């Protein structure tokens, strides 16, 4: 899984350059032509935010802290493949297209065919990795969970509407969308909704750190995209106001999640969590708890990310001697 996430991170980084930097050159630098530069920048910002969640998840030694990226990436790649196949005539595959542009297009198609298949294979391998998840010890404020729930419902619901019925739903978006762009945007919204739902299931700031960094990047980059192309944005519409509120909510959510996770450093817990730590049916003392993910000292066998060694053979070096 680690190698696959790193490879995906490189690919989305390159796609972000194609769309966020070269927004006006999609006729030669991308798999299909996007006439609206704000729509191209929106997609590019999404790809660059994905780089954060994929690269940071790939660095995690414990599966519980890495899996936040997996459902999101899988759903997005499957939906983008479906949108590609439904609008294949819009892609740069004709003989009149320059060879370099055709090559970019075939690489695009190959990526979205192979990545979902590889993810299923790697997930099957990960599912056979023995171990359990570490206890949830760094919880988030209640308002963050409420915000994540609202984001999951709204993003997933509106994304499904855009993807399933792009014609009637596209006018509800704050800039002009073609049917292909509407479905590509819907794929992003659905995957973001899946990420928010997964965050609700994880309920631990350490497990959400890659997603919270991606949230911050997404809010900042999307704001830059709107500022670059203000003439394309429907400022006075209900859709425009709703979109700006959405950016504010993901910015606040990302800041809250990241600050909460950063407050837990070096195995030092917040004061109200010290002492006895509940883990399932057992209560572990602070002295016997492993802040790095599990060891013989705390008697927990934490599931590592596939290909990573477990930490069950020796007492954790973070614990005091004795």
ZADO-1210 file (C-alpha; in nm, 4 decimals, padded with zeros to 6 digits):
<atoms>
<atom x="00.0000" y="00.0000" z="00.0000" code="UNK" pos="1"/>
<atom x="00.2855" y="00.2367" z="00.0811" code="UNK" pos="2"/>
<atom x="00.4325" y="00.2172" z="-00.2724" code="UNK" pos="3"/>
<atom x="00.0918" y="00.2542" z="-00.4332" code="UNK" pos="4"/>
<atom x="00.0110" y="00.5657" z="-00.2300" code="UNK" pos="5"/>
<atom x="00.3492" y="00.7186" z="-00.3119" code="UNK" pos="6"/>
<atom x="00.2948" y="00.6469" z="-00.6822" code="UNK" pos="7"/>
<atom x="-00.0537" y="00.7975" z="-00.6669" code="UNK" pos="8"/>
<atom x="00.0875" y="01.1037" z="-00.4905" code="UNK" pos="9"/>
<atom x="00.3340" y="01.1638" z="-00.7729" code="UNK" pos="10"/>
<atom x="00.0607" y="01.1267" z="-01.0351" code="UNK" pos="11"/>
<atom x="-00.1792" y="01.3717" z="-00.8697" code="UNK" pos="12"/>
<atom x="00.1058" y="01.6180" z="-00.8186" code="UNK" pos="13"/>
<atom x="00.1686" y="01.6147" z="-01.1943" code="UNK" pos="14"/>
<atom x="-00.2026" y="01.6428" z="-01.2720" code="UNK" pos="15"/>
<atom x="-00.2208" y="01.9432" z="-01.0415" code="UNK" pos="16"/>
<atom x="00.0504" y="02.1174" z="-01.2428" code="UNK" pos="17"/>
<atom x="-00.1388" y="02.0461" z="-01.5647" code="UNK" pos="18"/>
<atom x="-00.4600" y="02.1976" z="-01.4338" code="UNK" pos="19"/>
<atom x="-00.3733" y="02.4543" z="-01.1664" code="UNK" pos="20"/>
<atom x="-00.0661" y="02.6039" z="-01.3337" code="UNK" pos="21"/>
<atom x="-00.1389" y="02.5507" z="-01.7048" code="UNK" pos="22"/>
<atom x="-00.5119" y="02.6185" z="-01.6805" code="UNK" pos="23"/>
<atom x="-00.5223" y="02.7794" z="-02.0244" code="UNK" pos="24"/>
<atom x="-00.3329" y="02.5014" z="-02.2023" code="UNK" pos="25"/>
<atom x="-00.5497" y="02.1978" z="-02.1409" code="UNK" pos="26"/>
<atom x="-00.5944" y="02.1579" z="-02.5167" code="UNK" pos="27"/>
<atom x="-00.2322" y="02.0389" z="-02.5357" code="UNK" pos="28"/>
<atom x="-00.1288" y="01.9615" z="-02.1763" code="UNK" pos="29"/>
<atom x="-00.4250" y="01.7576" z="-02.0525" code="UNK" pos="30"/>
<atom x="-00.6415" y="01.4618" z="-02.1475" code="UNK" pos="31"/>
<atom x="-00.9339" y="01.6797" z="-02.2547" code="UNK" pos="32"/>
<atom x="-00.9905" y="02.0480" z="-02.3207" code="UNK" pos="33"/>
<atom x="-01.1374" y="02.2531" z="-02.0350" code="UNK" pos="34"/>
<atom x="-01.2550" y="02.5889" z="-02.1669" code="UNK" pos="35"/>
<atom x="-01.3422" y="02.7362" z="-01.8263" code="UNK" pos="36"/>
<atom x="-01.0145" y="02.8119" z="-01.6458" code="UNK" pos="37"/>
<atom x="-01.1832" y="02.8210" z="-01.3041" code="UNK" pos="38"/>
<atom x="-01.3129" y="02.4678" z="-01.3583" code="UNK" pos="39"/>
<atom x="-00.9625" y="02.3538" z="-01.4516" code="UNK" pos="40"/>
<atom x="-00.8126" y="02.5264" z="-01.1466" code="UNK" pos="41"/>
<atom x="-01.0769" y="02.3626" z="-00.9234" code="UNK" pos="42"/>
<atom x="-00.9731" y="02.0187" z="-01.0436" code="UNK" pos="43"/>
<atom x="-00.6047" y="02.1066" z="-01.0125" code="UNK" pos="44"/>
<atom x="-00.6532" y="02.2234" z="-00.6532" code="UNK" pos="45"/>
<atom x="-00.8234" y="01.8949" z="-00.5760" code="UNK" pos="46"/>
<atom x="-00.5319" y="01.6988" z="-00.7182" code="UNK" pos="47"/>
<atom x="-00.2776" y="01.8968" z="-00.5171" code="UNK" pos="48"/>
<atom x="-00.4792" y="01.8482" z="-00.1988" code="UNK" pos="49"/>
<atom x="-00.4868" y="01.4763" z="-00.2778" code="UNK" pos="50"/>
<atom x="-00.1086" y="01.4791" z="-00.2944" code="UNK" pos="51"/>
<atom x="-00.1018" y="01.5729" z="00.0753" code="UNK" pos="52"/>
<atom x="-00.3356" y="01.2990" z="00.1942" code="UNK" pos="53"/>
<atom x="-00.1701" y="01.0302" z="-00.0173" code="UNK" pos="54"/>
<atom x="00.1921" y="01.1231" z="00.0572" code="UNK" pos="55"/>
<atom x="00.1306" y="01.1681" z="00.4307" code="UNK" pos="56"/>
<atom x="-00.0698" y="00.8463" z="00.4542" code="UNK" pos="57"/>
<atom x="00.2109" y="00.6585" z="00.2782" code="UNK" pos="58"/>
<atom x="00.4500" y="00.7692" z="00.5540" code="UNK" pos="59"/>
<atom x="00.2414" y="00.6197" z="00.8346" code="UNK" pos="60"/>
<atom x="00.3788" y="00.2960" z="00.9847" code="UNK" pos="61"/>
<atom x="00.0435" y="00.2006" z="01.1393" code="UNK" pos="62"/>
<atom x="-00.2476" y="00.1064" z="00.9173" code="UNK" pos="63"/>
<atom x="-00.5066" y="00.2900" z="01.1294" code="UNK" pos="64"/>
<atom x="-00.3224" y="00.6173" z="01.0658" code="UNK" pos="65"/>
<atom x="-00.2876" y="00.5551" z="00.6903" code="UNK" pos="66"/>
<atom x="-00.6223" y="00.4175" z="00.5764" code="UNK" pos="67"/>
<atom x="-00.8031" y="00.7546" z="00.5700" code="UNK" pos="68"/>
<atom x="-00.6738" y="00.7980" z="00.2133" code="UNK" pos="69"/>
<atom x="-00.7725" y="00.4582" z="00.0789" code="UNK" pos="70"/>
<atom x="-01.1551" y="00.4732" z="00.0418" code="UNK" pos="71"/>
<atom x="-01.1324" y="00.8272" z="-00.0959" code="UNK" pos="72"/>
<atom x="-00.8749" y="00.7406" z="-00.3615" code="UNK" pos="73"/>
<atom x="-01.0556" y="00.4220" z="-00.4626" code="UNK" pos="74"/>
<atom x="-01.3955" y="00.5917" z="-00.5009" code="UNK" pos="75"/>
<atom x="-01.2493" y="00.8849" z="-00.6920" code="UNK" pos="76"/>
<atom x="-01.0551" y="00.6718" z="-00.9386" code="UNK" pos="77"/>
<atom x="-01.3520" y="00.4455" z="-01.0100" code="UNK" pos="78"/>
<atom x="-01.5901" y="00.7369" z="-01.0672" code="UNK" pos="79"/>
<atom x="-01.3385" y="00.9250" z="-01.2818" code="UNK" pos="80"/>
<atom x="-01.2925" y="00.6135" z="-01.4957" code="UNK" pos="81"/>
<atom x="-01.6698" y="00.5898" z="-01.5422" code="UNK" pos="82"/>
<atom x="-01.6899" y="00.9580" z="-01.6413" code="UNK" pos="83"/>
<atom x="-01.4015" y="00.9073" z="-01.8837" code="UNK" pos="84"/>
<atom x="-01.5668" y="00.6127" z="-02.0553" code="UNK" pos="85"/>
<atom x="-01.9004" y="00.7934" z="-02.0771" code="UNK" pos="86"/>
<atom x="-01.7396" y="01.0918" z="-02.2527" code="UNK" pos="87"/>
<atom x="-01.4601" y="00.9235" z="-02.4420" code="UNK" pos="88"/>
<atom x="-01.5374" y="01.1306" z="-02.7511" code="UNK" pos="89"/>
<atom x="-01.4297" y="01.4451" z="-02.5624" code="UNK" pos="90"/>
<atom x="-01.0803" y="01.3134" z="-02.4960" code="UNK" pos="91"/>
<atom x="-00.7709" y="01.3821" z="-02.7040" code="UNK" pos="92"/>
<atom x="-00.7551" y="01.0514" z="-02.8883" code="UNK" pos="93"/>
<atom x="-00.8089" y="01.1530" z="-03.2525" code="UNK" pos="94"/>
<atom x="-00.5456" y="01.1390" z="-03.5218" code="UNK" pos="95"/>
<atom x="-00.5436" y="01.5185" z="-03.5563" code="UNK" pos="96"/>
<atom x="-00.4286" y="01.5562" z="-03.1942" code="UNK" pos="97"/>
<atom x="-00.0499" y="01.5971" z="-03.1422" code="UNK" pos="98"/>
<atom x="00.1249" y="01.2753" z="-03.0436" code="UNK" pos="99"/>
<atom x="00.2347" y="01.4131" z="-02.7058" code="UNK" pos="100"/>
<atom x="-00.1220" y="01.5072" z="-02.6144" code="UNK" pos="101"/>
<atom x="-00.2499" y="01.1649" z="-02.7224" code="UNK" pos="102"/>
<atom x="00.0163" y="01.0037" z="-02.5034" code="UNK" pos="103"/>
<atom x="-00.1015" y="01.2096" z="-02.2033" code="UNK" pos="104"/>
<atom x="-00.4572" y="01.0944" z="-02.2706" code="UNK" pos="105"/>
<atom x="-00.3664" y="00.7261" z="-02.2920" code="UNK" pos="106"/>
<atom x="-00.1656" y="00.7564" z="-01.9709" code="UNK" pos="107"/>
<atom x="-00.4730" y="00.9131" z="-01.8069" code="UNK" pos="108"/>
<atom x="-00.6915" y="00.6198" z="-01.9123" code="UNK" pos="109"/>
<atom x="-00.4329" y="00.3608" z="-01.8076" code="UNK" pos="110"/>
<atom x="-00.3962" y="00.5189" z="-01.4633" code="UNK" pos="111"/>
<atom x="-00.7690" y="00.5142" z="-01.3932" code="UNK" pos="112"/>
<atom x="-00.7987" y="00.1554" z="-01.5119" code="UNK" pos="113"/>
<atom x="-00.5005" y="00.0217" z="-01.3158" code="UNK" pos="114"/>
<atom x="-00.5137" y="00.2134" z="-00.9873" code="UNK" pos="115"/>
<atom x="-00.8539" y="00.0789" z="-00.8676" code="UNK" pos="116"/>
<atom x="-00.7490" y="-00.2772" z="-00.9532" code="UNK" pos="117"/>
<atom x="-00.4160" y="-00.2405" z="-00.7740" code="UNK" pos="118"/>
<atom x="-00.5900" y="-00.0901" z="-00.4715" code="UNK" pos="119"/>
<atom x="-00.8203" y="-00.3893" z="-00.4442" code="UNK" pos="120"/>
<atom x="-00.5231" y="-00.6270" z="-00.4583" code="UNK" pos="121"/>
<atom x="-00.3273" y="-00.4310" z="-00.1983" code="UNK" pos="122"/>
<atom x="-00.6316" y="-00.3972" z="00.0265" code="UNK" pos="123"/>
<atom x="-00.6745" y="-00.7748" z="00.0199" code="UNK" pos="124"/>
<atom x="-00.3121" y="-00.8071" z="00.1308" code="UNK" pos="125"/>
<atom x="-00.3619" y="-00.5469" z="00.4042" code="UNK" pos="126"/>
<atom x="-00.6742" y="-00.7263" z="00.5314" code="UNK" pos="127"/>
<atom x="-00.4647" y="-01.0383" z="00.5975" code="UNK" pos="128"/>
<atom x="-00.2093" y="-00.8443" z="00.8023" code="UNK" pos="129"/>
<atom x="-00.2552" y="-00.9525" z="01.1662" code="UNK" pos="130"/>
<atom x="-00.3100" y="-00.7033" z="01.4452" code="UNK" pos="131"/>
<atom x="-00.5581" y="-00.4582" z="01.5923" code="UNK" pos="132"/>
<atom x="-00.5974" y="-00.0824" z="01.5845" code="UNK" pos="133"/>
<atom x="-00.4418" y="00.1301" z="01.8594" code="UNK" pos="134"/>
<atom x="-00.6841" y="00.2930" z="02.1003" code="UNK" pos="135"/>
<atom x="-00.8424" y="00.6262" z="02.0127" code="UNK" pos="136"/>
<atom x="-00.6850" y="00.8732" z="02.2528" code="UNK" pos="137"/>
<atom x="-00.6863" y="01.2145" z="02.0785" code="UNK" pos="138"/>
<atom x="-01.0497" y="01.3012" z="02.0245" code="UNK" pos="139"/>
<atom x="-01.1771" y="01.6082" z="01.8422" code="UNK" pos="140"/>
<atom x="-01.4223" y="01.8736" z="01.9656" code="UNK" pos="141"/>
<atom x="-01.7875" y="01.7915" z="01.9183" code="UNK" pos="142"/>
<atom x="-01.8422" y="02.0723" z="01.6671" code="UNK" pos="143"/>
<atom x="-01.5788" y="01.9176" z="01.4396" code="UNK" pos="144"/>
<atom x="-01.7710" y="01.5902" z="01.4312" code="UNK" pos="145"/>
<atom x="-02.0891" y="01.7840" z="01.3533" code="UNK" pos="146"/>
<atom x="-01.9112" y="01.9692" z="01.0716" code="UNK" pos="147"/>
<atom x="-01.7736" y="01.6439" z="00.9308" code="UNK" pos="148"/>
<atom x="-02.1205" y="01.4879" z="00.9391" code="UNK" pos="149"/>
<atom x="-02.2689" y="01.7839" z="00.7540" code="UNK" pos="150"/>
<atom x="-01.9878" y="01.7789" z="00.4987" code="UNK" pos="151"/>
<atom x="-02.0295" y="01.4058" z="00.4422" code="UNK" pos="152"/>
<atom x="-02.4023" y="01.4378" z="00.3782" code="UNK" pos="153"/>
<atom x="-02.3921" y="01.7510" z="00.1615" code="UNK" pos="154"/>
<atom x="-02.0818" y="01.6679" z="-00.0410" code="UNK" pos="155"/>
<atom x="-02.1842" y="01.3088" z="-00.1062" code="UNK" pos="156"/>
<atom x="-02.5448" y="01.4006" z="-00.1865" code="UNK" pos="157"/>
<atom x="-02.4657" y="01.6890" z="-00.4203" code="UNK" pos="158"/>
<atom x="-02.1822" y="01.4915" z="-00.5763" code="UNK" pos="159"/>
<atom x="-02.4169" y="01.2060" z="-00.6591" code="UNK" pos="160"/>
<atom x="-02.6619" y="01.4535" z="-00.8129" code="UNK" pos="161"/>
<atom x="-02.3896" y="01.6097" z="-01.0283" code="UNK" pos="162"/>
<atom x="-02.2590" y="01.2726" z="-01.1370" code="UNK" pos="163"/>
<atom x="-02.5939" y="01.1038" z="-01.2037" code="UNK" pos="164"/>
<atom x="-02.7772" y="01.4034" z="-01.3529" code="UNK" pos="165"/>
<atom x="-02.5175" y="01.6549" z="-01.4751" code="UNK" pos="166"/>
<atom x="-02.7581" y="01.8443" z="-01.7020" code="UNK" pos="167"/>
<atom x="-03.0189" y="01.9469" z="-01.4407" code="UNK" pos="168"/>
<atom x="-02.7678" y="01.9833" z="-01.1553" code="UNK" pos="169"/>
<atom x="-02.4846" y="02.1776" z="-01.3234" code="UNK" pos="170"/>
<atom x="-02.6741" y="02.5135" z="-01.3098" code="UNK" pos="171"/>
<atom x="-02.6681" y="02.4825" z="-00.9288" code="UNK" pos="172"/>
<atom x="-02.2858" y="02.5061" z="-00.9314" code="UNK" pos="173"/>
<atom x="-02.1216" y="02.8510" z="-00.8932" code="UNK" pos="174"/>
<atom x="-01.9541" y="02.8428" z="-01.2354" code="UNK" pos="175"/>
<atom x="-02.0347" y="02.6971" z="-01.5739" code="UNK" pos="176"/>
<atom x="-01.9900" y="02.3218" z="-01.6174" code="UNK" pos="177"/>
<atom x="-02.0138" y="02.0956" z="-01.9194" code="UNK" pos="178"/>
<atom x="-02.1580" y="01.7456" z="-01.8631" code="UNK" pos="179"/>
<atom x="-01.8065" y="01.5968" z="-01.8458" code="UNK" pos="180"/>
<atom x="-01.6890" y="01.8647" z="-01.6042" code="UNK" pos="181"/>
<atom x="-02.0018" y="01.8184" z="-01.3947" code="UNK" pos="182"/>
<atom x="-01.9310" y="01.4476" z="-01.3569" code="UNK" pos="183"/>
<atom x="-01.5615" y="01.5088" z="-01.2880" code="UNK" pos="184"/>
<atom x="-01.6605" y="01.7628" z="-01.0208" code="UNK" pos="185"/>
<atom x="-01.9168" y="01.5191" z="-00.8842" code="UNK" pos="186"/>
<atom x="-01.6472" y="01.2545" z="-00.8512" code="UNK" pos="187"/>
<atom x="-01.4423" y="01.4955" z="-00.6383" code="UNK" pos="188"/>
<atom x="-01.7390" y="01.5864" z="-00.4192" code="UNK" pos="189"/>
<atom x="-01.8354" y="01.2233" z="-00.3634" code="UNK" pos="190"/>
<atom x="-01.4795" y="01.1296" z="-00.2694" code="UNK" pos="191"/>
<atom x="-01.4608" y="01.4245" z="-00.0280" code="UNK" pos="192"/>
<atom x="-01.7874" y="01.3103" z="00.1256" code="UNK" pos="193"/>
<atom x="-01.6430" y="00.9612" z="00.1665" code="UNK" pos="194"/>
<atom x="-01.3350" y="01.1115" z="00.3349" code="UNK" pos="195"/>
<atom x="-01.5545" y="01.3057" z="00.5782" code="UNK" pos="196"/>
<atom x="-01.7520" y="00.9905" z="00.6575" code="UNK" pos="197"/>
<atom x="-01.4320" y="00.7934" z="00.7103" code="UNK" pos="198"/>
<atom x="-01.3089" y="01.0671" z="00.9440" code="UNK" pos="199"/>
<atom x="-01.6237" y="01.0239" z="01.1530" code="UNK" pos="200"/>
<atom x="-01.5535" y="00.6516" z="01.1796" code="UNK" pos="201"/>
<atom x="-01.1892" y="00.7024" z="01.2795" code="UNK" pos="202"/>
<atom x="-01.2621" y="00.9693" z="01.5465" code="UNK" pos="203"/>
<atom x="-00.8971" y="01.0280" z="01.6355" code="UNK" pos="204"/>
<atom x="-00.6858" y="01.3295" z="01.5422" code="UNK" pos="205"/>
<atom x="-00.3760" y="01.1165" z="01.4827" code="UNK" pos="206"/>
<atom x="-00.5602" y="00.9039" z="01.2283" code="UNK" pos="207"/>
<atom x="-00.6955" y="01.2122" z="01.0519" code="UNK" pos="208"/>
<atom x="-00.3740" y="01.4122" z="01.0245" code="UNK" pos="209"/>
<atom x="-00.3199" y="01.3440" z="00.6492" code="UNK" pos="210"/>
<atom x="-00.6811" y="01.4378" z="00.5763" code="UNK" pos="211"/>
<atom x="-00.6654" y="01.7547" z="00.7845" code="UNK" pos="212"/>
<atom x="-00.3566" y="01.8754" z="00.5976" code="UNK" pos="213"/>
<atom x="-00.5381" y="01.8031" z="00.2709" code="UNK" pos="214"/>
<atom x="-00.8415" y="01.9974" z="00.3976" code="UNK" pos="215"/>
<atom x="-00.6273" y="02.3038" z="00.4638" code="UNK" pos="216"/>
<atom x="-00.4605" y="02.2836" z="00.1232" code="UNK" pos="217"/>
<atom x="-00.7939" y="02.2374" z="-00.0499" code="UNK" pos="218"/>
<atom x="-00.9475" y="02.5437" z="00.1157" code="UNK" pos="219"/>
<atom x="-00.6450" y="02.7634" z="00.0397" code="UNK" pos="220"/>
<atom x="-00.5996" y="02.6462" z="-00.3197" code="UNK" pos="221"/>
<atom x="-00.9692" y="02.6711" z="-00.4049" code="UNK" pos="222"/>
<atom x="-00.9727" y="03.0251" z="-00.2647" code="UNK" pos="223"/>
<atom x="-00.6750" y="03.1109" z="-00.4842" code="UNK" pos="224"/>
<atom x="-00.8537" y="02.9623" z="-00.7848" code="UNK" pos="225"/>
<atom x="-01.1601" y="03.1821" z="-00.7263" code="UNK" pos="226"/>
<atom x="-00.9385" y="03.4878" z="-00.6763" code="UNK" pos="227"/>
<atom x="-00.7556" y="03.4165" z="-01.0041" code="UNK" pos="228"/>
<atom x="-01.0752" y="03.3934" z="-01.2087" code="UNK" pos="229"/>
<atom x="-01.3354" y="03.6121" z="-01.0340" code="UNK" pos="230"/>
<atom x="-01.5192" y="03.6750" z="-01.3595" code="UNK" pos="231"/>
<atom x="-01.6078" y="03.3074" z="-01.3910" code="UNK" pos="232"/>
<atom x="-01.7548" y="03.2855" z="-01.0394" code="UNK" pos="233"/>
<atom x="-02.1244" y="03.3576" z="-00.9746" code="UNK" pos="234"/>
<atom x="-02.0737" y="03.5817" z="-00.6713" code="UNK" pos="235"/>
<atom x="-02.4321" y="03.6915" z="-00.6188" code="UNK" pos="236"/>
<atom x="-02.5912" y="03.3484" z="-00.6528" code="UNK" pos="237"/>
<atom x="-02.6970" y="03.1148" z="-00.3728" code="UNK" pos="238"/>
<atom x="-02.4538" y="02.8601" z="-00.5156" code="UNK" pos="239"/>
<atom x="-02.1667" y="03.1089" z="-00.4901" code="UNK" pos="240"/>
<atom x="-02.2447" y="03.1975" z="-00.1288" code="UNK" pos="241"/>
<atom x="-02.2831" y="02.8302" z="-00.0379" code="UNK" pos="242"/>
<atom x="-01.9500" y="02.7485" z="-00.1974" code="UNK" pos="243"/>
<atom x="-01.7688" y="03.0192" z="-00.0003" code="UNK" pos="244"/>
<atom x="-01.9287" y="02.8904" z="00.3213" code="UNK" pos="245"/>
<atom x="-01.8121" y="02.5417" z="00.2280" code="UNK" pos="246"/>
<atom x="-01.4542" y="02.6648" z="00.1889" code="UNK" pos="247"/>
<atom x="-01.4720" y="02.8325" z="00.5300" code="UNK" pos="248"/>
<atom x="-01.6007" y="02.5161" z="00.6980" code="UNK" pos="249"/>
<atom x="-01.3293" y="02.2910" z="00.5583" code="UNK" pos="250"/>
<atom x="-01.0654" y="02.5485" z="00.6506" code="UNK" pos="251"/>
<atom x="-01.1894" y="02.5588" z="01.0123" code="UNK" pos="252"/>
<atom x="-01.2253" y="02.1808" z="01.0258" code="UNK" pos="253"/>
<atom x="-00.8734" y="02.1306" z="00.8952" code="UNK" pos="254"/>
<atom x="-00.7267" y="02.3816" z="01.1397" code="UNK" pos="255"/>
<atom x="-00.9067" y="02.2255" z="01.4361" code="UNK" pos="256"/>
<atom x="-00.8087" y="01.8708" z="01.3454" code="UNK" pos="257"/>
<atom x="-00.4491" y="01.9589" z="01.2745" code="UNK" pos="258"/>
<atom x="-00.4029" y="02.1663" z="01.5905" code="UNK" pos="259"/>
<atom x="-00.5564" y="01.8914" z="01.8028" code="UNK" pos="260"/>
<atom x="-00.3286" y="01.6291" z="01.6485" code="UNK" pos="261"/>
<atom x="-00.0229" y="01.8530" z="01.6835" code="UNK" pos="262"/>
<atom x="-00.0912" y="01.9048" z="02.0546" code="UNK" pos="263"/>
<atom x="-00.0154" y="01.5358" z="02.1079" code="UNK" pos="264"/>
<atom x="00.3610" y="01.5207" z="02.0569" code="UNK" pos="265"/>
<atom x="00.6195" y="01.2714" z="02.1674" code="UNK" pos="266"/>
<atom x="00.3688" y="01.0482" z="02.3437" code="UNK" pos="267"/>
<atom x="00.2605" y="01.3185" z="02.5908" code="UNK" pos="268"/>
<atom x="-00.1152" y="01.3102" z="02.6280" code="UNK" pos="269"/>
<atom x="-00.3410" y="01.6014" z="02.7144" code="UNK" pos="270"/>
<atom x="-00.3738" y="01.6374" z="03.0907" code="UNK" pos="271"/>
<atom x="-00.7344" y="01.5194" z="03.1015" code="UNK" pos="272"/>
<atom x="-00.6381" y="01.1955" z="02.9281" code="UNK" pos="273"/>
<atom x="-00.3520" y="01.0981" z="03.1583" code="UNK" pos="274"/>
<atom x="-00.3657" y="00.8240" z="03.4159" code="UNK" pos="275"/>
<atom x="-00.5709" y="00.5224" z="03.3156" code="UNK" pos="276"/>
<atom x="-00.6511" y="00.4834" z="02.9488" code="UNK" pos="277"/>
<atom x="-00.9508" y="00.2819" z="02.8423" code="UNK" pos="278"/>
<atom x="-00.8862" y="00.0343" z="02.5637" code="UNK" pos="279"/>
<atom x="-01.1760" y="-00.1969" z="02.4942" code="UNK" pos="280"/>
<atom x="-01.2497" y="-00.3862" z="02.8153" code="UNK" pos="281"/>
<atom x="-00.9112" y="-00.3178" z="02.9704" code="UNK" pos="282"/>
<atom x="-00.7684" y="-00.0140" z="03.1395" code="UNK" pos="283"/>
<atom x="-00.3992" y="00.0399" z="03.0756" code="UNK" pos="284"/>
<atom x="-00.1825" y="00.2544" z="03.2942" code="UNK" pos="285"/>
<atom x="-00.0032" y="00.5490" z="03.1377" code="UNK" pos="286"/>
<atom x="00.3258" y="00.3751" z="03.2183" code="UNK" pos="287"/>
<atom x="00.2260" y="00.0690" z="03.0210" code="UNK" pos="288"/>
<atom x="00.0834" y="00.2484" z="02.7181" code="UNK" pos="289"/>
<atom x="00.2772" y="00.2693" z="02.3950" code="UNK" pos="290"/>
<atom x="00.2332" y="00.6094" z="02.2263" code="UNK" pos="291"/>
<atom x="00.4067" y="00.4882" z="01.9123" code="UNK" pos="292"/>
<atom x="00.1556" y="00.2264" z="01.8159" code="UNK" pos="293"/>
<atom x="00.1944" y="-00.0913" z="02.0208" code="UNK" pos="294"/>
<atom x="00.4653" y="-00.3060" z="02.1800" code="UNK" pos="295"/>
<atom x="00.5284" y="-00.5829" z="02.4274" code="UNK" pos="296"/>
<atom x="00.5255" y="-00.3271" z="02.7082" code="UNK" pos="297"/>
<atom x="00.1600" y="-00.2410" z="02.6535" code="UNK" pos="298"/>
<atom x="00.0688" y="-00.5915" z="02.5297" code="UNK" pos="299"/>
<atom x="-00.1083" y="-00.4589" z="02.2230" code="UNK" pos="300"/>
<atom x="-00.0359" y="-00.6014" z="01.8793" code="UNK" pos="301"/>
<atom x="-00.1075" y="-00.3081" z="01.6528" code="UNK" pos="302"/>
<atom x="-00.1628" y="-00.3754" z="01.2857" code="UNK" pos="303"/>
<atom x="00.1146" y="-00.2151" z="01.0796" code="UNK" pos="304"/>
<atom x="00.0704" y="-00.0945" z="00.7277" code="UNK" pos="305"/>
<atom x="00.1337" y="-00.3802" z="00.4862" code="UNK" pos="306"/>
<atom x="00.5042" y="-00.4420" z="00.4434" code="UNK" pos="307"/>
<atom x="00.5946" y="-00.2653" z="00.7666" code="UNK" pos="308"/>
<atom x="00.7326" y="-00.4520" z="01.0688" code="UNK" pos="309"/>
<atom x="00.5114" y="-00.4801" z="01.3732" code="UNK" pos="310"/>
<atom x="00.6180" y="-00.3468" z="01.7119" code="UNK" pos="311"/>
<atom x="00.5427" y="-00.6449" z="01.9290" code="UNK" pos="312"/>
<atom x="00.8891" y="-00.7779" z="01.9952" code="UNK" pos="313"/>
<atom x="01.0318" y="-00.5295" z="02.2433" code="UNK" pos="314"/>
<atom x="00.9307" y="-00.2797" z="02.5021" code="UNK" pos="315"/>
<atom x="00.8608" y="00.0616" z="02.3536" code="UNK" pos="316"/>
<atom x="01.1559" y="00.2969" z="02.3757" code="UNK" pos="317"/>
<atom x="00.9167" y="00.5794" z="02.4674" code="UNK" pos="318"/>
<atom x="00.8353" y="00.4161" z="02.7999" code="UNK" pos="319"/>
<atom x="01.0419" y="00.4773" z="03.1098" code="UNK" pos="320"/>
<atom x="01.2856" y="00.2069" z="03.2051" code="UNK" pos="321"/>
<atom x="01.1992" y="-00.0336" z="03.4808" code="UNK" pos="322"/>
</atoms>
